């Protein structure tokens, strides 16, 4: 018999063990609390885990994406394409650098952008595409690169690094997808540049934080590129604090007026232990997803497929769609779940529905598939502090709530 006594199930609390706390204390006692040896070690371990030569740790995935665009020389007069079905960070960074945001609708009944419309959206001004590995599932990069190659003749490089690619550059918003795999490769080995988030609600957290990697074999000078990220993230200063500790090495230059978005050693200390635990955390997420699927799919609930023969997501979010209910009924469902202590969410409200993007000229009527995905989507709690009993409790109350609001027609 399922326990239905009221309980509190938060949406996505961080899973922090005593080991993380001990390592953070060590960092605080070491004298290095900003960017230092732990941040550099975390970068090395991320690169090793992902399978790239280099990784750069920053204060957020948003910074990672914006700095990548800036280093690539993307700016006014350029266009960058991303999905209409994503969080604002995927698009706001395009505006930050002065380029034009181009949004593409999702494919019918899909959380991924419509790749036929992606092809149509590429122009002579397009410098980059930002796919979104939503919920931790890797996009179809084979098709994305096929489209990019088919439009190669339109590409016009503005600088040396763009000329090295001589095509539209693919920079993924993989905020959800650290550790995801496809065809035997980990996320970070598909796009030209891949940006991860380590925010508090992510599978692996440093409280705030993010990282960028670039795939091997692109012909890039890894050391030069790494240095660019260091310059851009630390005011354009030619030496970081760690380098300045060497004997007589106080002198530095400001190469250009840049930004301040470095990761700290306190954050990296948390991340180092999280990374040691990460494969186990993902296995637990997989078990929870499988429990949800067994209980909910027979009811007619539709869910993003996280696992298949050639792919495994990071298991970041459980995106459920309830056929036959309206946007208002979905919102009421979230309230009903909250009344029994279950915190749910929606991923995502399409960007054209927000004031900021309406003010930029976007209209949700031009993105009907994205709206259809959104209006009956509910994201259930999914985190490694949930017990099997918690999962059963969520499933039972979702079933009851659906019956009460008319969702029993699914």
N, C-alpha and C positions, 0 to 999 in steps of 0.2 A: 504493500500500500504506500502511495506517495505521500510524504510529509508535506502538508499544505499550511502548516502554522506560519504566521507572518514572520518574515525575516528581512534583512537588509542586504541586497545584492547590488553593489556599486557597478558602474559601467566598465571602468578600466583603471583600477588602482595599480600603482607600481608594485612589483614583487621584489622587495628588498630584504635580503637576509643579513644575518650578523656579519657575514664575510664582507659585504659591501661596506657596512658601517665601520668595521675595523680598518679597511683599506683607506676610507676617507679620513679617518682619524690619523692614520699613518701619514697621509699626504699633508694634513694640517700641521702635524708635528715636524715634518721634514724641513719646513722653511720655504717650500715651493708650493704655493697655492694657486698661482696663475700658470700660464703656459710654461711647461718645463719637461722634465724627464718622463713623467707618466703620460703626458699627452703624446710625446714622440713614440713611446712604447705602444700606446693604444693605436696610433696610426699604423705602426708596423704590423700589429696583430690583426687589424682590420684588413689590410692589404693581403696578408697571408690567408685569412679566412675566406675572403672574396675571390682571391686568385689574380690579383693585379700587382703591378710593380710598386705602386705608390697609393697612399691614401692621405687625404688632408682632413683633419678634424677642425670643425668650426663651431660657432655657438648655435647654429640651427641649420636645418635643411634649406630654409629660405635663403640664408646667407650663402650657402653652398651653390644654390642655383643662380643667384644674382651675380656672385663673383665669377662664376663660370661664363655667364653671358658677357660680363665686362671684359674678362681676359680674352674672350674670343672676338672682342671688338664689335659686339652687337649694340646698336644704338639708334638714334634718330634716322628715319628714312628706311629702316629695316622692318621686317615682319617676322613674328614668331608665332607658331601654331601650337595650340594645346586643346585639350578636351573641355567642352562645356560642363562636363560632369566631374567636378573635382573641387578641392578646397581652393580658396582664393590665392594661396601662395604660389600655385602653379602658374597663375596668370599675372598677379600683381608685380612679380619681379620683371616681367616684360615691360610693364609701364614704368617701373623704376629706372630702367636703363634708357628709356625714351623711345623704345620701339613700339610698333603697333601690335596689339593683341588680336589674334585671329582665332576664333573659337570654332570647333568642329563638333557637330552633334554626335551622339552615340549611334551605333547601329541598332536596329530594332531589337528589343529584348536583350540588350547587351549593356554592360557597364563600360565597355571599351569604345573608343571613338570609331566612327564609321570610316573605314579605310578608303572606300571609294570617294567619300567626301574629302578626306585628307588629301588625296591625289589632286582633286579639283582646286583645293585651297592653296596649293604651292604656286608661287609666282616668282618673277625675277627678283622681288624684294625679300623673299623668304630666306632667312639665314639659319633658322633652327626649328626643330619640332620638339615639343615636350610631351611625350607619352606619359601616362599615369598608370603605374602598377597598382591599381586600386585594390585595397583589402589584402595586399601582399601577393597577388597573382600576376605573374609576368605577362606582359603583352606579347602580341605576335610580331616579334622583331624581324623575322624572315620577310614578312609581308611589308613591314615598314621600310626596310632597306630596299626591297624590290621597288617600292614606290619612289623612294629617294633617288635610286639609280635611274629610273625611267624619266626623272625630271632634271637630271644632271645638267643638260644643256642650258637650262634656265639660270643656273647658279652663277652669281657674279661676286667674286671674292673682293673684299675691301682691304685686306691686309695679308701678311705672310701666313699666319696660322690658318686663316680661312682658305687661302690658296693651297695649303698642304692637304686639306680635305677635298677641295674643289667640288663640293656638293653640299647640300643641306646637312647640317650637323644635328645629330640625335642626342638630346640631353634628357634623361629620364627623371621624372619625379618619382623616386622609389622610396618615399617617406615611409611607406607601409611594408616594404618588401625585403628588408635585410634578411638574408638567409634563404630566400626563395630560390627554387631551382627550375630549370627547363632544359630538357635534352642533355642532362648531365652537367650543365654549367650553372654556376650560381649567379644570382642577380649582381650586376656589376661587370659582367663579361659580355653583355649584349649591346647596350647603348654605347655611344662614344664616351659620354660622361654619365655617371649615375650618382644621384644625390640621395642620401639616406637621412632619416630623422631619428634622433634619440630623445625626443621629447618625453615627458612624464607618462603619457598614455601609450607609448610605443612598446613593442615586444622587448626591446633592449633599451634601457633608459640611462641617460646621464643627467637627468632632471630637465635640463635644456641641452641642446647640442645636435650636431649633425656631422656628416662627412661627405666628401666627394671623392670618387675614384674615376679613373679613365682606363679603358681596356688596353691591353697590351697589343703591340703590332700596328699601331696607328702611324708610326714614324715620328712621334713626338719626342722631344728631349725631356725625359721625365724630370731631371734635376732642374732644368730651366722652368718647367711648368710648375713644379712644386714651389720653387722660389717665388713665382708670380703670385700664387695663392698666399704665401707668407707675407709678401709685400702688400697685397690688397687687403689682407685681414688685420694688418698691424700698422696702419697709418702710412704705409709706404716706407716704413723704416727698414733700413738695410740689414739690421741685426735685431734678433729678438732678445728678450731679457736673458735667456740661457746663454746665448753666444757672448753677450756682454760681460758675463761673469769670468771669462778667461782673463788671465793676467794681462793688464795693460790694454784691454780690448773695449774700453768704454766708448771709443769714437764710433760714430755711425752717421749715416746720411739719410735724408728724406728724399726718396727718388721722385715721388709725386704725392700730392695730397690724396690719401686713400681712406680706408674705412677701418673700423674697429669691431671685429667679430670673431676673435680667436676663442678656442676652447681653453678651459682652465684645467690644472692638474687635479683639482677637487672633483670636477666633472669626470675627468678621465679615470680617476681612481674608482669611481662608481662603475664606469663602463668596462674597465678591465675585468672586474669580478663578474659583471653581467655577461660578458662575452664567454668567460669560462663556463658559465651555467647555461649558455644559450641553447645548445642542441637539446638539452633536457626540457627547457621551457617550451621549445617548439613542439616537442613530442606531446607534452601535456595539452597544448592548444589543439593539436591534431585529434587527440582523443575526445576533447570537448566538442569539436566540430562534428566528429562522427556520431556522437551521442545526439546532438541536435538533428542531424540529418535523419537518423533512424526514427526519431520521434515525430519530426515535423513534415518531412517530405511525403509520407503516406497521407497526411491531412490535406495535401494539395498546396502547401507552402512551397514557394520556389526559392532556391538559394544559389548563390554563386558557387560554382564547383571549384573546390580548392585543390583537389588531388586527382591525378589521372596517370596513365601509363608513362607519359613523358614530362610530367610537371608536378611540382609540389609547391604550394604557396607558403608564405611565412605564417599563415593562419592568423592574420592580424585582426580581421573583422568578420563577424557573421552577418552578412547582408541577406535579409529575408524579404521576399516580396509576397504580398497577400493579394492574389487575384480577386477581383470583384469588389474591392473596397475603394472608397474615394480618398482624396487627400485629407478631408475632414475626419473621416472614420479612422484613418491611420493615426492622425493626431490624437483622437479620443482613445485609441488603443494604447498609445504611449502613456496617457494619463491613467488609464485603468491599470496598467502594469506598475506604474509608480505607486499607486494606492496600496499595492500589496508588497511594496519594498523592492521592486525590480526597476533598475534604471536602464532605459533604452535610449536610442539616439536615431538620427537619420543621416545617412551618408550617400549622397550629398544633396543639398539644395542646389540645383544648377546655377552657375554663375549669373546667367542673364536675369535671374529673379531678384538679385540684390541691387540696391540703390546705386552702388558704385558702378556696376556694369551697365545698368540701364542708362546712367548718365554718360557712359561712353558710347551709347547708341545700340546696345544689344537688346534684343526682344526675345523673350522665351518662346513666342510663337514660331520663331525660326528654328527652334530646337525641340521639336515635338517628341522625339524619341527619348531625349534626356528627361523631359517632363514626365513621360509615361513611366520611366524607371523610378523616378523620385516619388511620384504621388502615392504609391502603395508600398514603399520600402520602409522597413524598420530594422534597425541594427540592434541585435540582442547582445547582452553582456557576454564578453569572452575574455577571460584572463586566467592566469595560472593560480590565483588564489581561490577560484571556484572549486567546490567539491562536486562529486558526482550527484549528490543530493541536491545541490544548488541548481545544477543543470536540469534535473528532473522537475524541480520546483518551477523554474522558468517555463519549461515546456507545458506543464500542466496548466499554469495560469494563462499562458498565451492561448491555449486551446479554449479555456473557459471564456476568456475575453473575446475571442473571435465569435464564439457562439452568441455572446450577449450583444455584440454590435452588428450582427448580420453577416459576419464573415464566414458563416457556416455553409455558404453556397460555393466555397472553393472546392 
